[in-house]
Amino acid sequence: MSRACRVADFFSGAGGPRTLIELSDVWVSLGGQTVLEDITFSLDESMFVGVIGPNGAGKTTLLRVILGLVKPDRGTVCVMGMSPGELKHELHHIGYVPQNVLFDPIFPVSVYDVVMMGRICCIGTFRFARKKDREAVLDSIRMVGLEGLEQRLIGELSGGQQKRAFLARALCMETRILLLDEPTSGLDLPAQDQFMELLTELKGSLGLSVIFVSHDVNVLARFADELICINRSMHLHGKPQEVLGSERLKDAYRCEFDFLVGSGAHHPGREGGGG
């Protein structure tokens, strides 16, 4: 079966939800240090999975493994029926919002230009954007609520608006799987809530499957269908209310647990919170 056919099978809608991402017994070392050990989990179609854990737990490395940017020492990684290295052109189905997007705030690049960067994998190198590419960019800008700001310089936007622009960049390439690494960091609580509500709406309307990495249990417990807690190894995996109610959560966070006290009472898990 061809690579294109295998990818198309996952999004045909026949036979019910598919398992889009599957990791089994994944171990990763960087610089001679083990950063992930015995990681096993899966992402089914239309699921919202939150990955939590303290700083330095290996959460970003986990996303890089899924994207094929880091190769495991052992274990298997399967994305849409293939290893990440086999995806090649099909990577455009995976949108990625990194933890830190570095840019010069005075560099004259517009919101439209930033989002168009997400279409490069669809346009091809050294080719010009076509009508459908321009339409995809404008649609993504509209979906994240930045319509009318297409020509505004990215450095002139508020922090929340910048996050939305980078989300639009990740969405404008026929995206079906969305990976987000601490996308609400640096935002105040109202802006965090607005971003999460927007993400939930987009997940439902676009049929997205989401892996959202954060150290903030409170944010993810309200929206995720499932939570995975890692601190090098996997400590917990289940419904948000199950994870928040587990004594093992304290072990995973160790000395960083103080900010979690009372989180279950403030933000109880919501069944099917991904919408």
C-alpha positions in Angstrom: 0.0 0.0 0.0 1.4 3.5 -0.9 2.2 6.0 1.8 -0.5 8.4 0.5 -3.1 5.7 0.7 -2.2 4.8 4.2 -2.5 8.4 5.4 -5.8 8.8 3.6 -7.2 5.8 5.3 -6.9 7.5 8.7 -9.1 10.4 7.6 -11.6 8.5 5.5 -14.2 8.4 8.4 -14.8 4.7 7.7 -14.6 2.2 10.6 -14.7 4.7 13.5 -12.0 6.7 15.2 -8.4 5.7 14.4 -5.3 5.6 16.5 -3.2 8.4 14.9 -0.2 8.4 17.2 1.2 5.4 19.2 4.3 5.2 21.3 5.4 1.9 22.8 8.3 1.5 25.3 10.0 4.6 24.1 13.4 5.5 25.7 15.4 8.7 24.9 18.7 9.9 26.0 20.3 13.3 25.2 23.8 14.2 26.1 24.3 10.9 27.8 21.3 11.5 30.2 18.1 9.6 30.0 15.2 12.1 29.5 12.4 9.7 28.7 12.0 6.1 29.8 9.3 3.5 29.0 6.8 5.9 27.5 3.7 4.1 26.2 0.5 5.9 25.1 -1.7 6.6 22.1 -3.7 9.4 20.6 -7.0 8.5 19.0 -8.8 10.6 16.3 -10.6 13.6 17.7 -9.1 13.2 21.2 -7.6 16.0 23.3 -4.7 14.6 25.4 -2.9 16.9 27.9 0.7 16.1 28.8 1.6 17.5 32.2 4.7 17.4 34.4 7.2 19.6 36.1 9.9 21.7 34.2 12.5 19.4 32.8 10.3 16.4 32.8 10.8 15.6 29.1 7.5 17.0 27.7 9.1 18.9 24.9 11.3 16.0 24.0 8.2 13.9 23.7 6.8 16.1 21.0 10.1 16.2 19.2 10.0 12.4 19.2 6.6 12.4 17.6 7.7 14.9 15.0 10.8 12.8 14.1 13.2 15.4 15.4 14.6 13.1 18.1 15.1 9.4 17.5 14.4 7.1 20.4 17.2 4.9 21.7 14.6 2.1 21.8 10.9 1.5 21.4 8.5 2.3 18.5 6.8 5.5 17.4 3.9 5.2 14.9 2.3 8.3 13.4 -0.6 7.8 11.0 0.5 4.2 10.4 4.2 5.0 9.8 7.4 5.9 11.6 7.9 9.7 11.7 10.8 9.3 9.3 8.5 7.9 6.7 6.0 10.7 6.8 8.0 13.2 4.7 5.4 15.2 2.7 2.6 14.0 4.9 4.0 16.0 7.8 1.7 18.9 6.6 -1.1 17.0 8.4 0.7 17.8 11.7 0.6 21.4 13.1 3.1 22.3 15.7 3.1 25.3 18.0 6.5 25.5 19.8 7.1 26.7 23.3 9.1 29.7 22.3 8.8 31.4 18.9 11.8 33.8 18.6 11.4 36.8 16.4 12.6 40.4 16.3 9.6 42.5 17.4 10.7 45.4 15.2 11.3 43.2 12.1 8.6 44.2 9.5 6.8 40.9 9.1 3.0 40.9 9.1 0.5 38.5 10.6 -0.3 37.4 7.0 3.4 36.6 6.3 3.8 34.7 9.6 0.8 32.5 8.8 1.9 32.0 5.2 5.0 30.4 6.5 2.9 27.5 7.6 1.9 26.9 4.0 5.5 26.4 2.8 5.2 22.6 3.1 2.1 22.7 0.9 3.4 25.2 -1.6 6.9 23.7 -2.1 10.3 25.2 -2.0 11.0 28.1 -4.4 7.4 28.2 -5.6 4.8 31.0 -5.4 1.7 30.9 -3.3 -1.4 30.0 -5.3 -5.0 31.2 -4.8 -5.8 28.2 -2.6 -2.8 28.9 -0.4 -3.8 32.6 0.1 -7.3 31.5 0.9 -6.1 29.0 3.4 -4.0 31.6 5.1 -6.9 34.1 5.3 -9.2 31.3 6.6 -6.8 30.4 9.4 -6.5 34.1 10.4 -10.2 34.4 10.5 -10.6 31.2 12.5 -8.4 32.5 15.3 -10.1 35.8 15.5 -7.5 38.0 13.9 -9.5 39.0 10.8 -8.7 42.7 10.0 -5.2 42.4 11.4 -3.7 40.6 8.4 -1.3 43.5 7.7 -0.5 44.3 11.3 3.1 43.7 12.2 3.5 40.7 14.5 5.5 42.8 17.0 2.6 45.2 17.4 0.2 42.5 18.6 -0.5 41.7 22.2 0.9 38.5 23.7 -2.5 36.7 23.3 -2.8 37.9 19.7 0.7 36.6 18.9 -0.2 33.2 20.3 -3.3 33.2 18.0 -1.2 34.1 15.0 1.2 31.2 15.6 -1.8 28.9 16.1 -3.1 30.1 12.7 0.3 29.3 11.2 0.0 25.7 12.5 -3.6 25.3 11.2 -3.2 26.5 7.6 -1.7 23.3 6.2 -4.5 20.8 6.1 -3.8 20.1 9.7 -5.4 17.1 11.4 -3.1 16.6 14.3 -2.1 19.6 16.5 0.9 19.5 18.8 1.2 22.4 21.2 4.1 23.1 23.6 3.2 25.4 26.5 1.2 27.7 24.2 -0.4 29.7 27.1 2.9 30.4 28.9 3.3 34.1 29.5 -0.4 34.9 29.2 -2.6 36.2 32.1 -5.5 34.0 33.2 -8.2 35.7 31.0 -6.0 35.3 27.9 -5.3 31.7 28.8 -9.0 30.9 29.1 -9.7 32.7 25.8 -7.0 30.7 24.1 -8.2 27.4 25.5 -11.8 28.1 24.6 -10.7 29.0 21.0 -8.7 25.8 20.8 -11.7 23.7 22.0 -13.9 25.3 19.3 -11.4 24.7 16.6 -10.9 21.1 17.7 -14.6 20.5 17.2 -15.1 22.4 14.0 -12.0 21.1 12.3 -12.0 17.6 13.7 -8.5 18.0 15.2 -6.7 15.6 17.4 -4.7 17.4 20.0 -1.7 16.8 22.2 -1.2 19.8 24.5 1.9 20.0 26.7 1.9 22.1 29.9 3.2 22.1 33.4 -0.1 23.8 34.5 -2.5 21.1 35.6 -5.3 23.6 36.3 -5.5 24.7 32.7 -5.5 21.3 31.1 -7.8 19.6 33.6 -10.7 21.7 32.4 -10.4 20.9 28.7 -8.5 17.6 28.1 -10.2 14.3 27.5 -7.3 12.5 29.1 -4.2 13.6 31.0 -0.7 12.0 30.9 1.7 12.9 33.7 5.3 12.4 33.0 8.5 13.1 34.8 11.0 11.2 32.7 8.8 8.2 33.1 5.0 8.0 32.9 3.4 8.4 36.3 -0.3 8.7 35.4 -2.6 8.3 32.5 -6.4 8.7 32.7 -9.4 11.0 32.9 -8.5 14.5 34.4 -10.5 13.8 37.6 -8.7 10.5 38.0 -5.3 12.1 37.6 -6.0 15.0 39.9 -7.3 12.7 42.6 -4.3 10.4 42.5 -1.6 10.5 45.3 1.0 9.7 42.6 0.6 13.2 41.2 2.6 14.6 44.1 5.4 12.1 43.4 5.6 13.2 39.8 5.9 16.9 40.7 8.0 16.3 43.8 9.2 19.7 45.1 7.1 21.6 42.6 3.9 20.3 44.0 3.0 23.3 46.1 1.2 25.1 43.3 -1.0 22.1 42.7 -2.5 22.0 46.2 -6.2 22.4 45.8 -6.2 22.2 42.0 -8.8 19.4 42.0 -11.2 21.5 44.1 -10.7 24.6 41.9 -10.9 22.9 38.5 -12.6 19.5 38.5 -12.1 17.4 35.4 -14.8 17.7 32.8 -16.0 14.6 31.1 -15.3 14.8 27.4 -13.8 18.3 27.8 -12.3 18.3 24.3 -15.8 18.8 22.8 
